[in-house]
């Protein structure tokens, strides 16, 4: 009989739980499932560049277990990207915690644009439609400044 699975500690749970290829209707897409703890493993290993040992400690699992979690997460994401599938993020055995360390690494929720015509810079909230024109000179050729 296998050991019961421990709750994995998740320090960041954004409101976003679904990704799909742009321009393809949902009816035409296959879907893969990524658990919340698998998404957390990707955040720790790939976004925050933590070692498997350190990330495992943060999630309350061993280094080896963390390695298996992140390996499965990467395989799921690769399947979705290579084969044009939607990613549904839900489920898993986890416990949400609030840590200052996790919150400090979250990117700002704004995007910065610059108009090459008049050099005007402005910010737009990430979850809104991006600006199509410069608010000052109405130029359509805008540049997004990487955050």
Secondary structure, DSSP 8 states (H G I E B T S, - for coil): -------EEES---S--EE--TTS-GGG--EEEE-HHHHHHHIIIIIS---HHHHHHHHTS-HHHHHHHHHHHHHHHHHHHHHT-EEEE---SEEE---HHHHHT---SEEEEEETTT--EEEEETTS---SS-TTT--S-EEEE--
